[in-house]
Amino acid sequence: MNSTSFFDLVASITERGRDLLARRLTAIDPEHNAKSLIELCEALLSERGEASGLAQAAEILERYLSLDEAERIALFTAFAEKFGPNRERLTKAAKAWLADPQHADAGDLHYYSESVRQELFRRLNRAPGGTHALVGMRADLITLLPQNKHLTPVDRDLAHLLAVWFNRGFLVLHRIDWSTPAIVLEKIIRYEAVHAIHDWADLRRRIDSLDRRCYGFFHPALIDEPLIFVEVALTEKMPAAIGPLLAEDRTVVPLEKARTAVFYSISTCQRGLAGISFGNFLIKQVVEELRRELPNLTTFVTLSPVPGFMQWLQTAENLPLTEEQRAILPSLKEPNWTEKPEEAEQLQKVIEPLAAYYFLKIKRPDGRPRDPVARFHLGNGARLEQIRWLGDRSPRSLSEGAGLMVNYLYDLDDIEKNHEAFVKTGEIITSSAIKKLLKSDPKPRPSTAALPQPRG
């Protein structure tokens, strides 16, 4: 049986169940609110019939969409408070384990520590479109979490299940080109998060040119929904700026001359899957695909933004700057400073060493780099290769990263070694060029003047 026939069968069973369910819903508050939905969830957990269970799951997911924010908070609060683990059985299992730690008792402890809501989510997932609906539900939950910390256990459970359902074994890599269905191409335009795709012509230049590639991960339960995709430019050498790569009038590079694959944009598409890593698998698999197709490629590198640099610069208390260097920073607030060669040159001499300091010295409490893009690529085994001054002159890049871009080099011989060094000790593998920038810094000095605030 192919997948289409299977899904048709499930839908048929669900509709039969809906007929049965319609006669039973009169016993439940017919209003589409959180209270009635909670009762439906309780009924679903007690359901044994396949058809009626699928119908109830579909009904819950459909009604959920009609809830306003307050009702969704009420529903998630009930999930947190009423659908946790069985406390009595968990307490008994914990006491047994503490009294005599045995493998069997550990298994009981693990079994009874699982919340009832995990089983509820599993049953909801069986409904047609259930996986997609639960991804959307978690996206809503993520939005509500900052002001509703008590919902964290619900998010943790749902994230755990989604991580299992979306593990690498279920993902399928597809090349995205001009023959890809329009419904997917429209979503590529919508989901592009790094360098906006302005129209269909812009999209075609990125995916249909001889020297361009685009790949994405898909999941069988979300057939027309990309999970993450990467855009690749094939070039003769390592690029220093994004503008020439995206220019309408650029010269197409013949494949026989291409020696470098540039990963210049990686976009995640499903907010409900936040925290579930796909990018590390994606880049490594795309590298393998490109090597098979184009054996002459020798260099695999990114051209990446630095989204957190300006925020750090505005809030840092001790910067490795002399008073003379600090006096130059307000130039970043001036309009069109990038078009003033003298000011831009002065800023370059200050900003490039600061960027090296930011990447190599500024860490989070867990010892990892503060910059999220750096954490991603260094965690994948890349090397911090080059800082590119004014690599991106777009307003967004100037506001977030002072126009900086970075090349992270994926040296195929060193990826695993670099990855191990970063994961085990936090070591950042970097090029001599960036180390040289860092050595040129003076010692950090306390801030004595306000730093430039973000623009626009």
C-alpha positions in Angstrom: 0.0 0.0 0.0 1.4 3.4 -1.0 1.3 6.4 1.4 -1.6 8.1 -0.4 -3.8 5.0 -0.1 -2.8 4.7 3.6 -3.7 8.3 4.4 -7.0 7.8 2.5 -7.8 4.8 4.6 -7.0 6.7 7.8 -9.3 9.5 6.7 -12.1 7.1 5.9 -11.8 5.5 9.3 -11.8 8.9 10.9 -15.0 10.0 9.1 -16.8 6.9 10.2 -15.7 7.7 13.7 -17.0 11.2 13.4 -20.5 9.8 12.7 -20.3 7.9 16.0 -18.8 10.9 17.8 -21.5 13.3 16.7 -24.1 11.3 18.6 -22.0 11.3 21.8 -21.0 15.0 21.9 -24.4 16.0 23.2 -23.2 14.8 26.7 -20.3 17.4 26.5 -20.6 21.1 26.5 -21.1 21.9 22.8 -19.3 25.2 23.0 -15.8 25.3 21.4 -14.0 26.4 24.5 -11.2 25.1 26.7 -13.5 23.4 29.2 -15.2 21.3 26.5 -11.9 20.5 24.9 -10.4 19.3 28.2 -13.3 16.9 28.6 -12.8 15.7 25.0 -9.1 15.1 25.8 -10.1 13.0 28.9 -12.5 11.1 26.8 -9.8 10.4 24.2 -7.5 9.0 26.8 -10.2 6.5 27.9 -11.1 5.6 24.3 -10.4 2.1 23.0 -12.1 2.1 19.6 -9.9 3.0 16.7 -12.5 4.8 14.6 -13.9 6.8 17.5 -10.4 7.5 18.8 -9.3 9.0 15.5 -12.5 11.0 15.3 -12.1 12.4 18.7 -8.5 13.3 18.0 -9.5 15.1 14.8 -12.3 16.9 16.6 -9.9 18.1 19.4 -7.4 19.5 16.9 -10.1 21.2 14.8 -11.7 22.8 17.9 -8.3 23.9 19.2 -7.9 26.2 16.2 -11.0 28.2 17.2 -9.7 29.0 20.7 -8.5 32.5 21.5 -5.3 33.1 23.4 -6.9 33.1 26.9 -8.6 29.7 26.1 -5.4 28.3 24.8 -3.6 29.3 28.0 -6.4 27.6 30.0 -6.1 24.4 27.9 -2.3 24.3 28.3 -2.6 25.0 32.0 -4.9 22.0 32.3 -2.4 19.9 30.4 0.2 21.0 33.0 -1.9 20.5 36.1 -4.3 17.6 35.2 -2.3 15.5 32.7 1.0 15.0 34.6 2.4 11.7 35.8 0.5 9.4 38.1 1.8 10.7 41.4 0.9 7.6 43.5 2.5 5.1 41.2 5.5 7.3 40.7 6.0 7.7 44.4 5.8 4.0 44.9 8.3 3.3 42.1 10.7 5.9 43.5 10.6 4.4 47.0 11.2 0.9 45.5 14.2 2.2 43.6 15.7 4.0 46.6 15.2 1.0 48.8 16.8 -1.5 46.4 18.2 0.0 43.1 17.5 -2.8 40.5 17.2 -2.6 36.7 13.6 -3.7 36.9 12.7 -1.0 39.4 14.5 1.6 37.3 12.3 0.6 34.4 9.2 1.1 36.5 10.5 4.5 37.7 11.0 5.6 34.1 7.6 4.3 33.0 5.6 6.0 35.8 7.5 9.2 35.5 6.0 9.8 32.0 3.2 12.3 32.0 -0.3 11.4 30.8 -0.2 14.3 28.4 2.5 12.4 26.4 0.0 9.7 25.7 -2.6 12.3 24.8 -0.2 13.9 22.3 0.5 10.5 20.8 -3.2 9.9 20.3 -3.7 13.3 18.8 -0.8 12.6 16.4 -2.8 9.6 15.0 -5.4 11.9 13.4 -5.1 12.9 9.8 -2.8 15.9 9.8 -2.1 15.4 13.5 1.6 15.8 13.3 1.3 19.2 11.4 -1.3 20.3 14.0 0.9 19.5 16.9 3.8 21.4 15.4 1.5 24.3 15.1 0.3 23.8 18.7 3.9 23.9 19.9 4.5 27.1 18.0 1.6 28.7 19.9 3.0 27.3 23.1 6.4 28.8 22.5 4.8 32.2 22.0 2.9 31.9 25.3 5.9 30.6 27.4 7.6 33.9 28.3 4.6 35.1 30.2 3.4 31.7 31.4 6.4 29.8 32.8 4.1 27.2 34.4 3.5 25.8 30.9 7.2 24.7 30.6 6.5 21.0 31.4 3.9 20.9 28.6 6.4 22.3 26.2 9.1 19.9 27.4 6.9 16.9 26.8 5.7 18.0 23.4 9.3 18.9 22.3 10.5 15.5 23.4 7.9 13.7 21.3 8.5 15.9 18.3 12.3 15.3 18.5 11.5 11.5 18.3 9.0 11.9 15.4 11.4 14.2 13.5 14.6 12.3 14.1 17.1 12.1 11.2 15.9 8.6 10.2 12.6 10.0 9.1 13.9 13.0 7.2 14.2 13.1 3.4 16.6 15.3 1.5 15.3 16.9 -1.7 16.9 19.2 -4.1 14.6 22.2 -4.7 14.6 23.6 -8.2 12.3 25.2 -10.7 10.5 21.8 -11.3 9.6 21.6 -7.6 5.8 22.1 -7.0 4.7 25.7 -6.7 3.3 25.2 -3.2 6.8 24.4 -1.9 8.4 27.2 -3.9 6.0 29.7 -2.4 7.0 28.5 1.1 10.7 28.8 0.2 10.0 32.5 -0.6 8.0 32.9 2.7 10.5 31.1 5.0 13.7 32.6 3.7 15.1 34.2 6.9 18.6 35.5 6.0 18.4 37.2 2.6 14.8 38.0 1.5 13.6 36.6 -1.8 11.9 39.6 -3.5 9.9 37.9 -6.2 9.7 34.8 -8.4 12.5 36.0 -10.7 14.8 36.4 -7.7 13.9 32.8 -6.6 14.6 31.5 -10.0 18.1 33.0 -10.0 18.8 31.3 -6.7 17.5 27.8 -7.6 17.5 27.4 -11.4 20.9 28.8 -12.4 23.6 26.4 -13.4 25.8 27.5 -10.5 23.1 27.5 -7.8 21.7 24.7 -5.7 19.0 24.6 -3.0 18.3 21.6 -0.7 15.8 21.0 2.0 14.8 18.4 4.5 11.2 17.1 4.4 9.2 14.8 6.6 6.6 12.2 5.3 3.9 13.7 7.6 4.5 17.2 6.3 4.7 16.5 2.6 4.7 20.0 1.2 6.3 21.7 4.2 10.1 22.1 4.2 11.6 21.8 7.7 14.9 23.6 6.8 16.6 24.5 3.6 20.0 25.7 2.5 20.9 27.8 -0.5 24.3 27.2 -2.2 26.4 29.2 -4.6 29.1 27.5 -6.7 32.0 29.9 -7.1 35.7 29.9 -8.2 36.9 31.1 -4.8 35.8 31.9 -1.3 33.5 35.0 -1.3 33.9 38.1 0.7 30.4 39.7 0.3 26.9 38.6 -0.4 26.0 41.4 -2.9 27.9 39.8 -5.9 26.3 36.4 -5.2 22.8 37.8 -5.3 23.2 40.4 -8.1 20.8 40.2 -11.0 23.5 40.9 -13.5 26.1 38.5 -12.1 28.1 36.2 -14.4 27.2 32.5 -14.1 30.2 30.4 -13.1 30.7 27.4 -15.5 30.6 24.2 -13.5 34.0 23.1 -14.7 35.5 26.2 -13.1 33.6 25.9 -9.8 35.9 25.0 -6.9 34.0 26.3 -3.9 30.5 25.6 -2.6 29.2 28.5 -0.5 26.4 27.9 2.0 25.1 31.5 2.1 21.6 31.0 3.6 20.2 28.4 6.0 16.5 28.9 7.0 14.5 26.9 9.5 10.8 26.8 8.6 8.7 25.4 11.4 8.7 27.4 14.7 7.1 24.6 16.4 10.2 22.5 15.9 12.5 25.1 17.6 15.3 23.3 19.6 15.2 20.3 17.3 18.4 20.3 15.3 18.4 19.6 11.6 21.0 21.9 10.3 24.1 19.8 11.2 22.7 16.8 9.3 21.6 19.0 6.4 25.0 20.6 5.7 26.9 17.3 6.0 24.5 15.5 3.7 24.5 18.4 1.2 28.3 18.3 1.1 28.2 14.6 0.2 25.6 15.3 -2.5 27.7 18.0 -4.0 30.9 15.9 -3.9 29.2 13.1 -5.8 27.8 15.5 -8.4 30.8 17.8 -8.7 34.1 16.0 -7.7 36.1 19.1 -8.7 34.7 21.0 -5.6 37.5 21.4 -3.0 36.2 24.0 -0.6 33.0 24.1 1.4 32.4 27.3 3.2 29.7 29.6 4.5 29.0 33.3 4.1 27.3 33.9 7.4 25.8 36.9 9.2 26.7 38.1 12.7 23.3 38.9 14.1 24.3 39.5 17.8 27.4 41.7 17.3 25.8 45.2 17.6 23.7 44.2 20.6 26.8 43.0 22.4 28.7 46.2 21.3 25.9 48.4 22.8 25.8 46.6 26.1 29.4 45.5 26.8 31.0 47.2 29.9 34.6 46.4 29.1 35.8 46.7 25.6 39.4 46.2 24.3 39.6 49.7 23.0 41.8 52.8 23.5 40.0 56.1 24.1 41.0 57.1 20.6 39.4 53.9 19.1 36.3 54.4 21.3 35.8 57.9 19.9 35.4 56.4 16.4 32.4 54.2 17.3 29.7 56.9 17.1 30.4 57.0 13.4 28.3 53.9 13.2 25.2 56.0 13.9 25.8 58.4 11.0 23.6 57.8 7.9 25.4 56.4 4.9 28.7 55.9 6.7 29.4 53.0 4.4 29.7 55.5 1.5 32.3 57.6 3.3 35.7 55.9 2.6 37.7 57.6 5.3 35.2 56.9 8.1 34.7 53.3 6.9 38.4 52.7 6.9 38.7 54.0 10.4 35.8 51.9 11.6 37.3 48.8 9.9 40.5 49.1 12.0 38.4 49.1 15.2 35.5 46.8 14.3 37.5 43.8 12.9 39.6 43.3 16.0 36.4 43.7 18.1 34.7 41.1 16.1 37.6 38.6 16.6 37.4 39.4 20.4 33.6 38.9 20.2 33.9 35.4 18.6 36.8 34.1 20.6 36.4 35.7 24.1 32.7 36.5 24.6 30.9 33.4 26.0 27.6 32.4 27.5 27.5 31.0 31.0 27.8 27.5 29.5 31.2 28.4 27.9 29.8 28.5 24.4 30.2 31.5 22.0 27.5 34.1 22.5 26.9 34.4 18.7 24.2 31.8 17.7 25.5 31.4 14.2 29.0 30.7 15.5 27.6 28.1 17.9 25.9 26.3 15.1 28.8 26.1 12.6 31.5 25.5 15.2 29.4 22.8 16.7 29.2 21.2 13.3 33.0 21.1 13.1 33.6 24.2 11.0 36.6 26.5 11.4 36.3 30.2 12.0 38.1 31.3 8.8 37.6 34.9 7.8 35.8 38.1 9.0 34.5 40.0 6.1 34.2 43.7 6.5 31.0 45.1 5.0 30.2 41.7 3.5 26.5 42.7 3.7 25.5 46.4 3.3 21.7 45.8 3.8 20.0 47.9 6.5 19.3 44.8 8.6 22.9 43.6 8.6 24.2 47.1 9.4 21.8 47.3 12.3 22.5 43.8 13.7 26.1 43.1 12.7 27.7 46.3 11.6 27.7 44.9 8.1 30.0 42.0 9.0 29.9 38.6 7.5 32.0 35.5 8.3 33.4 32.5 6.4 33.1 29.3 8.3 35.2 26.6 6.6 34.1 23.0 6.5 37.5 21.2 6.0 36.4 17.6 5.3 39.5 16.2 6.9 39.1 18.1 10.2 35.3 18.3 10.7 35.1 15.5 13.3 38.2 16.6 15.1 37.0 20.2 15.3 33.6 19.1 16.4 35.1 17.0 19.3 37.3 19.8 20.4 34.4 22.3 20.5 32.0 19.9 22.2 34.4 18.5 24.8 36.4 21.6 25.7 34.8 24.5 24.1 37.8 25.1 21.9 37.1 27.4 18.9 39.2 26.3 15.9 40.1 29.4 14.0 42.5 30.6 11.3 45.7 32.5 11.8 44.2 35.6 10.2 41.6 35.9 13.0 44.1 35.1 15.7 46.3 37.9 14.4 43.4 40.3 14.6 42.9 39.3 18.3 46.5 39.8 19.2 46.3 43.4 17.9 43.7 44.3 20.6 44.6 46.5 23.6 43.5 45.3 27.1 39.8 45.8 27.9 39.0 49.2 29.4 35.8 50.2 31.3 33.3 52.0 29.1 33.4 55.8 29.5 31.0 56.8 26.8 27.7 55.6 25.4 28.0 53.3 22.5 25.9 53.7 19.4 22.3 52.4 19.6 20.8 50.3 16.8 19.3 52.0 13.8 15.9 51.4 12.2 
